[in-house]
Amino acid sequence: MVLWTIFIIAAVLVIIFIYYYNRFAILGNRIDNSLAQIDVQLKKRADLVPNLISAVKGYMKHEKSIMTNVTEARKALLSAKDMPSKIKAGDNLQTALKSIFALAENYPNLKANENFLQLQQELSAIEDKVAYSRQFYNDNILDFNNSIKIFPGKLFASLFNVKGRPYLEIKESERAVPKVKFE
Amino acid sequence: MMSERISFYDQIRNNKIKSVLLISLIIIVFFILGYFVSYAFTPDYFFIIMILSIIISIFYVVIGYYKSDKIALASVNAKPALRSEYSQYYHIVEGLTIASGIPMPKLYVMNNEQINAFATGRDPKNSVICVTTGALKNLNKQELEGVLAHELSHIANYDIRFMTLTAVLVGMIAIIAELFLRSFWFRGSSDRDNKGNMILILIGIVFAILAPIVVRLIQLAISRKREYVADASGVKFTRYPKGLADALRKIEKDHPTENKKINKAVAPLFISDPFKRKIQGLFSTHPPLTERIRILERM
């Protein structure tokens, strides 16, 4: 009888250990996966830049410096190695792109260009997607950090030596909602 | 009036618990009904009938479960949305799937002037979102995003599966109760052997009359609860309650038109009641829009 009790308690303990070990692993994987999603969106943004440049080039002959800015920002993004620098380069590219779109207001012919409009819409959608992928990343960090800070998870986290992870900082300007409106 | 901020996480948790309670109640009603039916007819074959009815009902549920999305889409005459034609619709849903981490649903459009939308399917991997042309035309980007986030959270919260199963169960109880009551027209009184049995049969009849009504009320209560949850978790994805609140305000002002094309059975699927029934109460498929807007404004 005593033997059985010990056996059952041990079995329950093992199950609880496995549960928490897997839980931390799953939540951690989710974070890595959502980080990859940010990367995918940044890459897509970079891929669209050459198309935009070639669509705009013919119209904006006198705006060399802005073109160079965009090309440089794209290069910086593609050569960035770690995530923080990628995200920073992605922000810079977005700023550079915004100045192109602001300038395009002065070129009625360009604004009427079907190809340009489509790229503009595409890039604006990517801007949203980048913001969403960061939000999802932070949501996953929240779940992970909650799971290791709330009892009894806290106990197992210190046992398995699992540490909380930092949030991605989102610039205040990017949280401002109504962005571009397309009809 | 208290107007503290409502945490959407709490809102989701609360409503999940209530919904589990409600669906358990439906299943209990189902078994009590099954008990009366089999007892009233053939007490000797009680177990065989119970087992048979369980097998038949599982069969019925499985078919309803796998075919529900196709039935719903066909009944409103929805067409698949082309990417080239509806690029903004696609962009918004893609953004929201990134925010929620669920797979991309299939997108459909139905030709209707009303502002409305629904989601269906059986799980996030096999899901469909459908919006009206009226919604695509009359809502701006933030409003459309709010509405689509609401639909996507019906998918993420497994509401689409839950509502399908509830609808199937409710339908089944209605059918059994109907069959049970009708069968008395064809029965003689020869087999009524004693008074005790008679009383039990009478209770059974009353129960068979009440069960479909009670169960329908439960289904509607679940449906209304789920709308609040979807509002809350939709905001979790967009982080912008105003978008959905503005969209609901537009829906409120929308002129009610005749909706002959929409089958009454699919009404609970939509973001707002397509029939615009004015009276709110136990028989409403949706909670009042003003109440939903009020809650969204407090988030």
Contacts between the chains, C-beta under 8 A, distances in Angstrom:
chain1	res1	chain2	res2	distance
A	30	B	101	7.5
A	34	B	101	7.0
A	37	B	98	6.0
A	41	B	98	7.5
A	118	B	87	8.0
A	121	B	87	6.6
A	121	B	88	7.4
A	121	B	91	7.4
A	125	B	88	8.0
A	125	B	91	3.7
A	125	B	94	7.3
A	125	B	95	6.8
A	128	B	91	7.3
A	128	B	92	7.9
A	128	B	95	4.5
A	129	B	94	6.6
A	129	B	95	4.9
A	129	B	98	5.4
A	132	B	95	4.9
A	132	B	96	7.1
A	132	B	98	4.4
A	132	B	99	3.9
A	132	B	237	7.8
A	133	B	98	5.0
A	133	B	99	7.8
A	135	B	99	5.6
A	135	B	239	6.8
A	136	B	98	6.0
A	136	B	99	5.4
A	136	B	100	7.3
A	136	B	101	5.7
A	140	B	101	7.9
A	175	B	239	7.9
A	177	B	142	6.7
A	177	B	240	5.2
A	177	B	242	7.8
A	177	B	243	7.8
A	178	B	142	6.2
A	181	B	140	6.2
A	181	B	141	5.8
A	182	B	88	6.1
A	182	B	141	6.7
